[in-house]
Amino acid sequence: MTRTRNPNHAIAATVAAVALLAFAGTWSFEEVPLGLPGLGAVEFPRLICLVLLGLAGLLAMVQAEPYSAEDVPPIGRGAWAIFGACALFLPVMELVGIFGAIPLFLIVAGRLWGDTDMKPLVLSALGLTLGIWLVFVGIFKLKLPSGLLGAALGF
């Protein structure tokens, strides 16, 4: 039985890298007008990134339980497909806007996770998208990314 090193360091480094990349991506966001209450479309994602960075730091300090290489299952194709869908979310959002990217992602992720019935996938994706629109646009009056397609259509 071969012992391997603490995986928490690699996991923490990966989470920290994603948080730093996402934080860097917030510099391209449009500024929200002053006077709106609460955290804006720039501050909230930055806060989440800083929390993730802090949690990654805490994870790096925790010693993992010893395990053997045989205990760790290989990463399957489905996990890589979900990772790819997550990685493509922001580029797709740049094209079709957040309210096009959210339902598309939810439907694709549902299919990748094995759901074959499209009706509940589509209904839940549209329902969640509508709920997000109601909260952030309807109540908080935030302007969320409309993408190139939305800009071309005047949204």
C-alpha positions as a printed Julia matrix, in Angstrom:
155×3 Matrix{Float64}:
   0.0    0.0     0.0
   1.59   3.24   -1.18
   0.95   6.41    0.81
   0.43   9.64   -1.08
   0.83  13.23    0.01
  -1.84  15.46    1.52
  -4.39  16.22   -1.24
  -5.67  19.28    0.62
  -2.77  21.36   -0.67
  -3.59  20.67   -4.31
  -7.31  21.16   -3.72
  -6.72  24.41   -1.83
  -4.38  25.67   -4.56
  -6.98  24.87   -7.22
  -9.78  26.63   -5.32
  -7.51  29.61   -4.67
  -6.57  29.82   -8.36
 -10.24  29.76   -9.41
 -11.11  32.4    -6.79
  -8.25  34.65   -7.92
  -9.21  34.27  -11.59
 -12.84  35.05  -10.79
 -11.77  38.04   -8.69
  -9.64  39.31  -11.58
 -12.63  38.88  -13.87
 -14.66  41.32  -11.75
 -12.48  44.2   -12.96
 -14.31  44.01  -16.29
 -17.76  44.46  -14.67
 -19.69  47.65  -15.22
 -19.79  49.89  -12.17
 -23.13  50.16  -10.39
 -24.34  53.74   -9.8
 -23.63  55.09   -6.33
 -26.54  55.23   -3.92
 -27.91  51.73   -4.44
 -28.25  49.9    -1.13
 -26.26  46.8    -0.31
 -23.51  45.08   -2.22
 -23.52  45.71   -5.93
 -22.8   43.61   -8.96
 -19.06  44.17   -8.41
 -18.71  43.89   -4.64
 -20.76  40.74   -4.1
 -18.72  38.5    -6.46
 -15.53  39.93   -4.98
 -16.74  39.12   -1.48
 -17.53  35.54   -2.53
 -14.07  35.22   -4.11
 -12.39  36.46   -0.93
 -14.42  34.02    1.18
 -13.39  31.17   -1.14
  -9.77  32.29   -0.94
  -9.95  32.28    2.87
 -11.56  28.84    2.92
  -8.85  27.56    0.57
  -6.25  28.87    3.03
  -7.96  27.06    5.89
  -8.15  23.85    3.87
  -4.44  24.03    3.12
  -3.72  24.06    6.86
  -5.77  20.91    7.57
  -4.02  17.57    7.46
  -6.03  15.02    5.48
  -6.65  11.48    6.63
  -4.04   9.1     5.24
  -5.21   7.18    2.22
  -3.72   4.95   -0.4
  -3.69   5.46   -4.14
  -6.09   2.52   -4.44
  -8.66   4.36   -2.24
  -9.03   7.23   -4.7
 -11.35   6.56   -7.62
 -10.35   7.96  -10.99
 -12.11  11.08  -12.2
 -14.81   9.94  -14.61
 -15.84  11.4   -17.94
 -19.03  12.81  -16.38
 -17.04  14.86  -13.86
 -14.85  16.27  -16.64
 -17.98  17.07  -18.68
 -19.5   19.0   -15.74
 -16.2   20.81  -15.25
 -16.24  21.72  -18.94
 -19.83  22.99  -18.69
 -18.85  25.15  -15.72
 -15.8   26.47  -17.55
 -17.94  27.37  -20.56
 -20.59  29.19  -18.51
 -18.88  32.61  -18.54
 -17.98  32.58  -22.25
 -21.56  31.55  -23.08
 -22.84  34.32  -20.79
 -20.74  36.82  -22.72
 -22.57  35.73  -25.87
 -26.18  35.18  -24.78
 -26.33  36.99  -21.43
 -26.95  35.6   -17.98
 -30.61  34.81  -18.62
 -29.7   32.71  -21.62
 -26.69  31.03  -19.99
 -28.43  29.96  -16.77
 -31.18  27.8   -18.32
 -28.77  26.41  -20.9
 -26.3   25.41  -18.18
 -28.99  23.87  -16.0
 -30.36  21.8   -18.87
 -26.9   20.64  -19.96
 -25.88  19.82  -16.37
 -29.12  17.91  -15.81
 -28.52  15.86  -18.94
 -24.92  15.17  -17.92
 -26.12  14.0   -14.51
 -28.35  11.47  -16.21
 -31.79  13.06  -16.36
 -33.36  12.07  -19.66
 -36.77  13.7   -19.28
 -36.49  17.16  -20.85
 -39.81  18.57  -19.6
 -38.81  18.82  -15.89
 -35.32  20.01  -16.83
 -36.65  22.81  -19.01
 -39.38  23.8   -16.54
 -37.01  23.89  -13.56
 -34.36  25.78  -15.55
 -36.89  28.37  -16.69
 -38.39  28.6   -13.19
 -35.02  29.18  -11.55
 -34.08  31.72  -14.2
 -37.35  33.57  -13.65
 -36.78  33.49   -9.88
 -33.29  34.95  -10.29
 -34.67  37.63  -12.6
 -37.43  38.52  -10.13
 -35.02  38.87   -7.2
 -32.08  40.63   -8.84
 -33.77  42.66  -11.59
 -37.32  42.98  -10.3
 -36.59  43.65   -6.62
 -32.96  44.82   -6.4
 -33.08  46.67   -9.75
 -29.66  45.37  -10.81
 -28.56  45.35  -14.42
 -27.18  41.89  -15.11
 -25.0   40.98  -18.12
 -27.06  40.82  -21.31
 -24.25  39.51  -23.5
 -23.52  40.34  -27.1
 -26.9   39.02  -28.23
 -28.76  41.1   -25.64
 -26.78  44.2   -26.56
 -27.55  43.62  -30.23
 -31.26  43.3   -29.36
 -31.19  46.41  -27.15
 -31.42  44.83  -23.69
